[in-house]
């Protein structure tokens, strides 16, 4: 029983590690994930790697091609637009909750995370920016106080994060995204759900 539990914990950690690598830009969309490379990188067995990739396939982060292996998913345009639509509905629904429930401590922490993203802009690669962006938005929607809503938003953001387009193609775009973060914090500080809603919609549509 203990050995079974240990194996389950190892698998859960492995799934999280590979998932984070995909979400935070270590692998570009369409990249083939070589079993031997993943074994060496994570110090895991081929059995556990395959199980982790199968789970990530269920989460739509990885595609499985028969007799070829696994590769990082590249959502088609229709799926990307449909995901963005649902994200917009969910994230807008959080705006009035955030504006009403945010404490001064929440505002201070969000301002710190917005600054951390701004400081990450000139870092090499996308991983630093993606991680800082993830931290800001996770805190933002956690502030709504609805765990189910927060989990659903987080899942959809994670599913689309690695295939982001638009602003993330340039430093100028990243800076525009950073300005949105600071505007979001200001709207929360002013307890203005209408302005917060407006910025959230603009922020989503820019990707």
C-alpha positions as CSV (number, residue, x, y, z in Angstrom):
1,X,0.0,0.0,0.0
2,X,2.8,2.4,0.9
3,X,4.7,1.6,-2.3
4,X,1.5,2.1,-4.3
5,X,1.0,5.5,-2.7
6,X,4.6,6.5,-3.3
7,X,4.2,5.6,-7.0
8,X,1.1,7.7,-7.2
9,X,2.8,10.6,-5.6
10,X,5.8,10.3,-8.0
11,X,3.4,10.2,-11.0
12,X,1.5,13.3,-9.8
13,X,4.8,15.2,-9.4
14,X,6.0,14.1,-12.9
15,X,2.7,15.2,-14.5
16,X,3.0,18.6,-12.8
17,X,6.7,19.0,-13.9
18,X,6.0,18.2,-17.6
19,X,2.8,20.3,-17.5
20,X,4.7,23.3,-16.1
21,X,7.4,22.9,-18.8
22,X,4.7,23.0,-21.5
23,X,2.7,25.9,-20.0
24,X,5.8,28.0,-19.2
25,X,7.3,27.7,-22.7
26,X,10.1,25.1,-22.3
27,X,8.6,23.3,-25.3
28,X,7.1,25.1,-28.3
29,X,3.7,23.9,-29.7
30,X,4.2,21.0,-32.0
31,X,7.5,19.8,-30.3
32,X,7.9,16.0,-30.2
33,X,8.5,14.8,-26.7
34,X,11.2,12.1,-26.8
35,X,10.7,9.4,-24.2
36,X,14.4,9.0,-23.5
37,X,15.0,12.7,-23.1
38,X,12.1,13.0,-20.6
39,X,13.4,9.9,-18.7
40,X,16.9,11.5,-18.4
41,X,15.6,14.9,-17.5
42,X,13.1,13.8,-14.8
43,X,14.9,10.7,-13.6
44,X,11.7,8.6,-14.2
45,X,10.9,5.3,-15.8
46,X,9.5,4.9,-19.3
47,X,6.3,3.5,-17.7
48,X,5.8,6.6,-15.6
49,X,6.6,9.0,-18.5
50,X,4.1,7.3,-20.7
51,X,1.4,7.5,-18.0
52,X,2.2,11.2,-17.4
53,X,1.9,12.0,-21.1
54,X,-1.3,10.1,-21.4
55,X,-2.8,12.2,-18.6
56,X,-1.5,15.4,-20.2
57,X,-3.2,14.2,-23.4
58,X,-6.5,14.1,-21.5
59,X,-5.8,17.7,-20.4
60,X,-5.4,18.7,-24.1
61,X,-1.8,19.8,-23.5
62,X,-0.3,16.9,-25.5
63,X,-1.4,15.2,-28.7
64,X,-0.8,11.4,-29.1
65,X,0.0,10.2,-32.6
66,X,-0.3,6.4,-33.1
67,X,3.1,4.8,-33.8
68,X,4.8,8.2,-33.6
69,X,4.6,9.3,-30.0
70,X,3.6,12.5,-28.1
71,X,4.0,16.1,-29.1
72,X,3.0,19.4,-27.5
73,X,-0.6,20.3,-28.6
74,X,-1.2,23.0,-31.2
75,X,-4.8,24.0,-30.9
76,X,-6.5,24.8,-34.2
77,X,-7.9,28.3,-34.8
78,X,-11.5,27.1,-34.0
79,X,-10.5,25.6,-30.7
80,X,-8.4,28.6,-29.8
81,X,-11.4,31.0,-30.4
82,X,-13.8,28.8,-28.6
83,X,-11.5,28.6,-25.6
84,X,-11.0,32.4,-25.6
85,X,-14.8,32.8,-25.6
86,X,-15.3,30.6,-22.6
87,X,-12.3,32.2,-20.8
88,X,-13.9,35.6,-21.4
89,X,-17.2,34.5,-19.9
90,X,-15.6,33.0,-16.8
91,X,-13.0,35.8,-16.2
92,X,-15.6,38.5,-16.6
93,X,-17.9,36.8,-14.1
94,X,-15.0,37.0,-11.6
95,X,-14.6,40.8,-11.9
96,X,-17.4,41.9,-9.5
97,X,-16.3,39.4,-7.0
98,X,-12.7,40.5,-7.1
99,X,-13.7,44.2,-6.8
100,X,-15.9,43.5,-3.8
101,X,-13.7,41.1,-1.9
102,X,-10.1,42.2,-2.5
103,X,-8.4,43.3,0.7
104,X,-5.6,45.9,0.9
105,X,-3.2,43.0,1.3
106,X,-4.5,41.4,-1.9
107,X,-3.9,44.7,-3.7
108,X,-0.4,45.0,-2.4
109,X,0.4,41.4,-3.4
110,X,-1.1,41.9,-6.9
111,X,1.0,45.1,-7.3
112,X,4.1,43.1,-6.4
113,X,3.3,40.3,-8.9
114,X,2.6,42.9,-11.6
115,X,6.0,44.4,-11.0
116,X,7.6,41.0,-11.1
117,X,6.1,40.4,-14.5
118,X,7.3,43.8,-15.7
119,X,10.8,42.9,-14.5
120,X,10.7,39.6,-16.4
121,X,10.1,41.2,-19.8
122,X,13.8,41.3,-20.8
123,X,14.6,37.8,-19.5
124,X,15.7,35.4,-22.2
125,X,13.0,32.9,-23.5
126,X,9.4,32.8,-22.6
127,X,9.5,30.8,-19.4
128,X,10.2,33.6,-17.0
129,X,7.5,35.8,-18.5
130,X,5.0,32.9,-18.6
131,X,5.7,32.0,-14.9
132,X,5.4,35.6,-13.7
133,X,2.2,36.0,-15.8
134,X,0.7,32.8,-14.3
135,X,1.5,33.9,-10.8
136,X,-0.3,37.3,-11.3
137,X,-3.4,35.8,-12.8
138,X,-3.6,32.9,-10.3
139,X,-3.6,35.5,-7.4
140,X,-6.0,37.7,-9.3
141,X,-8.7,35.1,-9.7
142,X,-8.1,33.5,-6.3
143,X,-9.1,36.8,-4.9
144,X,-12.7,36.2,-6.2
145,X,-13.1,33.7,-3.4
146,X,-14.8,31.1,-5.6
147,X,-12.6,28.0,-5.7
148,X,-14.5,26.2,-8.5
149,X,-14.5,29.3,-10.7
150,X,-10.8,29.9,-10.0
151,X,-9.9,26.3,-10.9
152,X,-11.9,26.4,-14.2
153,X,-10.2,29.7,-15.2
154,X,-6.8,28.4,-14.3
155,X,-7.4,25.2,-16.3
156,X,-8.4,27.1,-19.4
157,X,-5.6,29.6,-19.1
158,X,-3.1,26.8,-18.7
159,X,-4.5,25.0,-21.8
160,X,-4.1,28.1,-23.9
161,X,-1.0,29.7,-22.4
162,X,1.6,27.7,-24.4
163,X,0.0,28.7,-27.7
164,X,-0.4,32.4,-27.0
165,X,0.0,34.8,-29.9
166,X,-0.4,38.5,-30.3
167,X,1.3,40.6,-27.7
168,X,3.7,37.9,-26.6
169,X,5.5,38.1,-30.0
170,X,7.4,41.3,-29.0
171,X,8.9,43.2,-26.1
172,X,6.4,46.0,-27.0
173,X,3.6,43.6,-26.7
174,X,4.8,42.3,-23.4
175,X,5.0,45.9,-22.1
176,X,1.4,46.5,-23.2
177,X,0.4,43.4,-21.3
178,X,2.3,44.6,-18.2
179,X,0.4,47.9,-18.4
180,X,-2.8,46.0,-18.4
181,X,-1.7,44.3,-15.2
182,X,-1.1,47.6,-13.5
183,X,-4.4,48.9,-14.7
184,X,-6.1,45.8,-13.3
185,X,-4.6,46.5,-9.9
186,X,-5.7,50.1,-10.0
187,X,-9.3,49.2,-10.9
188,X,-9.3,46.7,-8.0
189,X,-7.9,49.4,-5.7
190,X,-10.7,51.8,-6.8
191,X,-13.3,48.9,-6.4
192,X,-14.5,49.6,-9.9
193,X,-15.9,46.3,-11.4
194,X,-16.9,48.0,-14.7
195,X,-13.4,49.2,-15.4
196,X,-12.0,45.8,-14.2
197,X,-14.3,44.0,-16.6
198,X,-13.3,46.2,-19.5
199,X,-9.5,45.6,-18.9
200,X,-10.0,41.9,-18.5
201,X,-11.8,41.7,-21.9
202,X,-9.1,43.7,-23.6
203,X,-6.4,41.7,-22.0
204,X,-7.9,38.4,-23.2
205,X,-8.6,39.6,-26.7
206,X,-5.0,40.8,-27.2
207,X,-3.8,37.2,-27.2
